Amino acid sequence: MMKITRVPRAPGFVLGVINLRGKVIPIINMRAKFGLEVVEDTELTCIIVVQVVHKGRLITLGVVVDEVSEVIDLSQDDLQPAPSFGAALDTHMIIGIGRTKEKVIMLLDADTLLSSEEIFSLKEVARQAAAQTTAAE
């Protein structure tokens, strides 16, 4: 887990930013974003860097996860459409369900995890952090 630099007045789900190869990347806590219990970091906690497409532009951000146990390849035969839970549960971000011999894996569409307002907030956080870094130099 890299050291995350806090940014003042960032939304609650934004932990701050990291400097990855000279690029400022906002870091989000998906537990906080989804209203789940936030837990303490462990030696298994890590950041997964993802790229999402928003209005035709590629945005890089980091997502804090509890742990990464393995990286697997799923074939088309291993995938099923997302189940319907009825109108009471919003599942637009689930693109499918993956199956392995041991478990069922929910596949999320990274492009739909954040709203336009949240994406704007992340861009603003990164801009502020980059400006602070430039001013400090």
Salt bridges, closest charged atoms under 4 A:
ASP66 OD2 - ARG31 NH2 2.70
GLU70 OE2 - LYS103 NZ 3.52
ASP90 OD1 - HIS92 ND1 2.82
GLU118 OE2 - LYS33 NZ 3.34
GLU124 OE2 - ARG127 NH2 2.31
